[in-house]
Amino acid sequence: MSVTIKFHYPHLKALVNNQDSVEVHGKTVGECLHDLVARFPDIQTRIFDKNLKLLHFIVIFLNGESTFREPDPLAKPVSDGDNLSIALLIAGG
């Protein structure tokens, strides 16, 4: 299955050769992200912790819908042609 990961943040784009998007393969969000990491290893520490769980401030959007409330966003199934986006939670006061 071919899934597109879109990059909106310059610091993440820099890790994927300044591409706006990358085609990856997988049956779940996690498989797609691991395919991304296999091709661009430097991105791993920007989205995963040492246990390969999403960092607490990373949110994945699947076709524009947040996976934030999912019990395990990495297990969410994807379909051929889906789009993923990596977002950063921002807080402040």
NORKADA-V422614 format. One record per residue. N is the residue number from 1. PSI is psi in whole degrees, 0 to 359 (* if undefined). D_CENTER is the distance of its C-alpha to the mean C-alpha in whole Angstrom. Layout:
N/PSI/D_CENTER + N/PSI/D_CENTER
This chain:
1/137/16 + 2/125/14 + 3/144/11 + 4/129/10 + 5/124/7 + 6/141/8 + 7/126/9 + 8/350/11 + 9/128/12 + 10/322/14 + 11/333/14 + 12/320/10 + 13/320/12 + 14/332/15 + 15/350/13 + 16/41/12 + 17/37/16 + 18/30/16 + 19/146/14 + 20/333/13 + 21/159/11 + 22/136/11 + 23/130/12 + 24/173/10 + 25/145/12 + 26/166/12 + 27/348/14 + 28/167/11 + 29/315/7 + 30/315/8 + 31/321/10 + 32/317/8 + 33/324/5 + 34/327/9 + 35/318/10 + 36/312/8 + 37/323/10 + 38/327/13 + 39/330/13 + 40/76/12 + 41/331/13 + 42/342/13 + 43/343/10 + 44/311/10 + 45/350/12 + 46/343/10 + 47/338/7 + 48/150/10 + 49/186/13 + 50/343/16 + 51/12/16 + 52/33/12 + 53/150/12 + 54/139/9 + 55/149/11 + 56/340/13 + 57/11/12 + 58/132/8 + 59/134/8 + 60/133/6 + 61/131/8 + 62/113/9 + 63/42/12 + 64/357/13 + 65/130/13 + 66/141/12 + 67/11/11 + 68/321/12 + 69/358/15 + 70/140/14 + 71/323/16 + 72/90/13 + 73/331/10 + 74/338/9 + 75/354/12 + 76/126/12 + 77/148/13 + 78/160/12 + 79/159/15 + 80/130/16 + 81/356/15 + 82/161/12 + 83/134/10 + 84/145/6 + 85/142/6 + 86/121/5 + 87/157/8 + 88/131/10 + 89/135/13 + 90/132/17 + 91/160/20 + 92/182/23 + 93/*/27
